[in-house]
């Protein structure tokens, strides 16, 4: 099974601390790298994580709060210094386009690559990126400014060839594509070998949902039903639920409810308020609802 991983670069909230940096993470899918949010310090975290800058093909910004986007122009400038030539796609709420264009004109006049902006509608769930093996959908969220999450889904793969059966029937390698596509094999003596004896079922497609920042949405689980791994903001514990309501954030318990109701296999907590010196209280409250909840931290890597 090819890698599908999440690299946490920053999992703090608006106020950076010595323990946590602003939101940023890299989603690694089948050799492709996508940056999700880009708070201050993202460049340094990429270096600490030994992630190659040149392999990042696209950036997805959830909303226009500084702890999710202040690092973008600096990273683009560094791409230019490193000699990048491949285009960089940026997916973000439409309000970001004039701001980004102004920064590019001011600081990145001589870069040798194109920054291609894609405005996303934060009110609709729709596919905004697609390639041969992956789609990325927006997930509408409810915050103090237009905001959306992103849902990364693997496309279904073709079945695996049974090498032992290929050898037994002396099937030419040239037939792999046909048999993966469902064809039977007819032996030289006329014997027909059914396709189901020649292949094994493909791996089930995996998916990853990034949901930050948002107030608790009781219906959110319907939009990400069956997701393999969910990252959901958990800014506060139960002791600050009133503050969560006021600032359109969620508690760890509410994040766990979304994961449980979505049928997720794994929940990653993050976007911690700086008022918590120990996030174990968040983890305990989440695990009371959803057992397979985990704390994110800088440099952590999670297999989806």
PLY file of the C-alpha trace (Angstrom):
ply
format ascii 1.0
element vertex 304
property float x
property float y
property float z
element edge 303
property int vertex1
property int vertex2
end_header
0.00 0.00 0.00
1.43 3.36 -1.03
1.97 6.06 1.63
-0.89 8.29 2.76
0.41 10.37 5.66
-0.14 13.64 7.48
2.91 15.61 8.65
2.06 18.09 11.41
4.05 21.32 11.10
2.03 23.46 13.50
-0.99 22.70 15.68
-1.39 25.78 17.88
-4.04 28.47 17.61
-3.75 32.22 17.07
-1.08 32.89 19.70
2.21 31.07 18.96
3.96 29.65 22.02
7.32 28.01 22.66
5.47 24.67 22.46
3.22 25.11 19.43
3.35 26.96 16.14
0.49 28.20 13.99
-1.52 25.84 11.80
0.21 24.04 8.94
0.49 20.46 7.80
1.57 18.45 4.78
-0.65 15.74 3.35
1.43 13.10 1.54
-0.52 10.93 -0.89
1.15 8.44 -3.23
4.33 10.50 -3.53
2.55 13.84 -3.95
2.76 16.56 -1.27
0.06 19.12 -0.47
0.38 21.90 2.10
-2.76 22.60 4.14
-2.73 26.04 5.78
0.48 28.00 6.12
0.91 29.85 9.39
4.08 31.63 10.50
7.05 29.29 10.86
5.97 26.87 8.14
9.26 27.15 6.25
11.33 26.24 9.29
9.03 23.36 10.12
9.36 22.01 6.58
13.13 22.00 7.06
12.90 20.34 10.46
10.62 17.68 8.96
13.06 17.11 6.06
10.27 17.74 3.56
11.54 18.95 0.20
10.13 22.36 -0.69
10.21 21.52 -4.38
7.81 18.59 -4.00
4.90 20.70 -2.73
2.51 20.90 -5.66
-0.42 22.81 -4.17
-1.42 24.83 -1.11
-4.89 24.75 0.45
-5.83 27.66 2.74
-8.88 27.20 4.96
-9.57 30.86 5.82
-8.05 34.30 6.14
-6.94 34.41 9.75
-3.25 35.10 10.14
-2.42 31.90 11.99
-3.45 30.00 8.87
-1.91 32.09 6.08
0.76 34.55 7.27
3.53 32.15 6.23
2.47 31.81 2.59
4.20 34.78 0.95
7.46 34.02 2.74
7.36 30.42 1.56
6.62 31.49 -2.03
9.59 33.87 -1.88
11.82 31.05 -0.68
10.60 28.82 -3.52
11.87 31.51 -5.87
15.28 31.66 -4.15
15.54 27.87 -4.49
15.00 28.11 -8.25
11.53 26.63 -8.48
10.11 26.56 -12.02
6.99 24.39 -11.59
3.70 26.28 -11.11
2.29 26.45 -7.58
-1.47 26.13 -7.20
-3.06 28.02 -4.29
-6.64 27.14 -3.28
-8.22 29.66 -0.90
-11.31 31.78 -0.27
-11.75 34.38 -3.01
-11.00 37.23 -0.60
-7.36 36.18 -0.60
-6.68 36.76 -4.30
-6.17 40.57 -4.27
-4.10 40.35 -1.07
-1.87 37.63 -2.50
-1.48 39.45 -5.81
-0.36 42.62 -4.00
2.22 40.67 -2.01
3.49 38.90 -5.12
3.96 42.21 -6.91
5.78 43.66 -3.92
8.03 40.78 -2.89
8.16 38.19 -5.69
8.59 40.11 -8.94
11.47 38.02 -10.23
10.39 34.46 -9.46
10.61 31.98 -12.33
7.40 30.13 -11.57
3.71 30.95 -11.75
1.43 31.12 -8.72
-1.98 29.98 -9.93
-4.82 31.09 -7.67
-8.01 29.05 -7.41
-10.87 30.73 -5.54
-12.91 28.25 -3.50
-16.52 28.66 -2.48
-16.53 28.04 1.27
-20.32 27.56 1.26
-20.34 24.52 -1.03
-18.91 21.01 -0.88
-17.30 20.38 -4.23
-14.20 18.88 -5.82
-11.59 21.59 -6.37
-8.60 19.37 -7.24
-8.35 16.07 -9.08
-5.62 13.90 -10.53
-5.33 10.23 -11.51
-5.37 8.92 -7.95
-6.92 11.64 -5.76
-9.69 14.19 -5.35
-9.81 17.08 -2.89
-13.20 18.49 -1.85
-14.08 21.57 0.11
-16.02 21.04 3.36
-18.07 24.10 4.46
-17.30 25.14 8.04
-18.70 27.86 10.31
-16.21 30.36 11.70
-16.05 34.14 12.14
-14.90 34.57 8.52
-15.57 32.43 5.41
-13.92 29.09 6.10
-13.78 25.57 4.71
-12.03 22.32 5.41
-10.60 19.96 2.82
-11.36 16.29 2.24
-8.66 14.23 0.52
-9.98 11.02 -1.06
-8.08 8.29 -2.84
-9.74 7.05 -6.00
-10.57 3.30 -6.12
-7.64 1.32 -7.42
-7.51 -1.64 -9.80
-7.18 -5.11 -8.22
-3.83 -6.72 -7.43
-2.44 -9.38 -9.73
-1.93 -12.82 -8.21
1.64 -13.56 -9.24
1.35 -17.24 -8.35
-1.56 -17.72 -10.76
0.21 -15.78 -13.51
3.20 -18.09 -13.15
1.05 -21.22 -12.96
-0.80 -20.43 -16.21
2.28 -18.84 -17.83
0.36 -15.67 -18.60
2.40 -13.03 -20.50
3.25 -9.84 -18.61
1.62 -7.94 -21.48
-1.78 -9.13 -20.22
-1.53 -7.50 -16.79
-3.45 -4.41 -17.86
-6.28 -6.40 -19.45
-6.67 -8.71 -16.47
-6.59 -5.83 -13.99
-9.39 -4.32 -16.06
-11.49 -7.49 -15.62
-10.59 -9.78 -18.51
-10.46 -13.57 -18.17
-7.51 -15.56 -19.51
-7.84 -18.17 -22.24
-5.02 -20.71 -22.13
-3.50 -22.12 -25.34
-5.56 -25.34 -24.86
-8.78 -23.30 -24.76
-9.27 -23.42 -20.98
-10.84 -20.20 -19.70
-9.48 -19.01 -16.35
-11.97 -16.63 -14.73
-10.69 -13.22 -13.72
-11.48 -13.69 -10.01
-8.85 -16.44 -9.83
-6.18 -14.14 -11.23
-6.61 -11.07 -9.03
-7.05 -10.05 -5.42
-9.26 -7.21 -4.27
-7.71 -3.76 -4.35
-6.95 -1.92 -1.12
-9.90 0.08 0.15
-9.59 3.80 -0.71
-8.46 5.95 2.22
-9.57 9.49 3.04
-8.48 12.37 5.24
-10.60 15.33 6.37
-9.04 18.55 7.66
-11.56 20.61 9.67
-10.21 23.80 11.20
-11.46 26.35 12.39
-15.14 25.87 13.11
-17.80 25.96 15.74
-19.39 22.59 16.48
-21.66 21.66 13.56
-24.04 18.80 14.45
-24.48 17.90 10.76
-20.79 18.01 9.83
-20.40 14.24 10.13
-22.76 13.80 7.18
-20.34 15.63 4.89
-17.38 13.40 5.83
-19.19 10.11 6.42
-16.86 7.12 6.47
-13.66 9.20 6.53
-10.60 7.18 7.51
-8.82 9.90 9.52
-10.27 13.19 10.74
-8.32 16.23 11.93
-10.76 18.45 13.81
-9.92 21.57 15.73
-10.16 21.15 19.50
-9.26 24.59 20.72
-10.89 24.24 24.14
-11.81 21.74 26.82
-15.25 21.59 28.43
-14.23 24.29 30.93
-14.22 26.84 28.11
-17.24 25.75 26.10
-18.78 29.21 26.46
-15.63 30.74 24.94
-15.79 28.18 22.13
-19.32 29.31 21.30
-18.32 32.98 21.42
-15.34 32.62 19.08
-16.79 29.93 16.79
-14.41 27.20 17.87
-14.93 23.63 19.11
-14.10 21.64 22.19
-12.24 18.35 22.12
-15.42 16.54 23.14
-17.32 18.09 20.23
-14.56 17.05 17.83
-14.90 13.49 19.14
-18.66 13.56 18.57
-18.07 14.48 14.92
-15.54 11.65 14.54
-17.87 9.14 16.19
-20.89 10.12 14.15
-18.88 10.14 10.91
-17.68 6.59 11.54
-14.04 7.70 11.38
-11.31 5.26 12.30
-8.99 7.87 13.81
-9.30 11.40 15.20
-6.40 13.86 15.39
-6.87 16.79 17.76
-5.24 20.18 17.18
-5.45 23.99 17.12
-4.94 24.15 20.88
-5.61 27.31 22.85
-2.44 28.70 24.42
-4.17 28.63 27.81
-3.51 24.87 28.06
0.00 23.93 29.14
-0.92 20.25 29.03
-3.27 19.02 26.29
-3.94 15.75 28.10
-7.18 17.27 29.40
-8.31 17.64 25.78
-7.33 14.08 24.99
-9.14 12.64 28.00
-12.36 14.47 27.17
-12.21 13.37 23.53
-11.50 9.74 24.42
-14.56 9.62 26.64
-16.55 9.86 23.40
-14.21 8.42 20.76
-11.54 6.00 21.89
-9.08 6.35 19.01
-8.39 10.06 19.51
-4.80 11.29 19.31
-3.01 14.54 20.08
-1.16 16.24 17.26
2.20 17.83 17.90
4.88 19.43 15.79
6.92 16.90 13.76
4.36 14.14 14.36
3.49 11.95 11.37
0.19 10.07 11.18
-0.63 7.26 8.78
-4.08 7.71 7.30
0 1
1 2
2 3
3 4
4 5
5 6
6 7
7 8
8 9
9 10
10 11
11 12
12 13
13 14
14 15
15 16
16 17
17 18
18 19
19 20
20 21
21 22
22 23
23 24
24 25
25 26
26 27
27 28
28 29
29 30
30 31
31 32
32 33
33 34
34 35
35 36
36 37
37 38
38 39
39 40
40 41
41 42
42 43
43 44
44 45
45 46
46 47
47 48
48 49
49 50
50 51
51 52
52 53
53 54
54 55
55 56
56 57
57 58
58 59
59 60
60 61
61 62
62 63
63 64
64 65
65 66
66 67
67 68
68 69
69 70
70 71
71 72
72 73
73 74
74 75
75 76
76 77
77 78
78 79
79 80
80 81
81 82
82 83
83 84
84 85
85 86
86 87
87 88
88 89
89 90
90 91
91 92
92 93
93 94
94 95
95 96
96 97
97 98
98 99
99 100
100 101
101 102
102 103
103 104
104 105
105 106
106 107
107 108
108 109
109 110
110 111
111 112
112 113
113 114
114 115
115 116
116 117
117 118
118 119
119 120
120 121
121 122
122 123
123 124
124 125
125 126
126 127
127 128
128 129
129 130
130 131
131 132
132 133
133 134
134 135
135 136
136 137
137 138
138 139
139 140
140 141
141 142
142 143
143 144
144 145
145 146
146 147
147 148
148 149
149 150
150 151
151 152
152 153
153 154
154 155
155 156
156 157
157 158
158 159
159 160
160 161
161 162
162 163
163 164
164 165
165 166
166 167
167 168
168 169
169 170
170 171
171 172
172 173
173 174
174 175
175 176
176 177
177 178
178 179
179 180
180 181
181 182
182 183
183 184
184 185
185 186
186 187
187 188
188 189
189 190
190 191
191 192
192 193
193 194
194 195
195 196
196 197
197 198
198 199
199 200
200 201
201 202
202 203
203 204
204 205
205 206
206 207
207 208
208 209
209 210
210 211
211 212
212 213
213 214
214 215
215 216
216 217
217 218
218 219
219 220
220 221
221 222
222 223
223 224
224 225
225 226
226 227
227 228
228 229
229 230
230 231
231 232
232 233
233 234
234 235
235 236
236 237
237 238
238 239
239 240
240 241
241 242
242 243
243 244
244 245
245 246
246 247
247 248
248 249
249 250
250 251
251 252
252 253
253 254
254 255
255 256
256 257
257 258
258 259
259 260
260 261
261 262
262 263
263 264
264 265
265 266
266 267
267 268
268 269
269 270
270 271
271 272
272 273
273 274
274 275
275 276
276 277
277 278
278 279
279 280
280 281
281 282
282 283
283 284
284 285
285 286
286 287
287 288
288 289
289 290
290 291
291 292
292 293
293 294
294 295
295 296
296 297
297 298
298 299
299 300
300 301
301 302
302 303
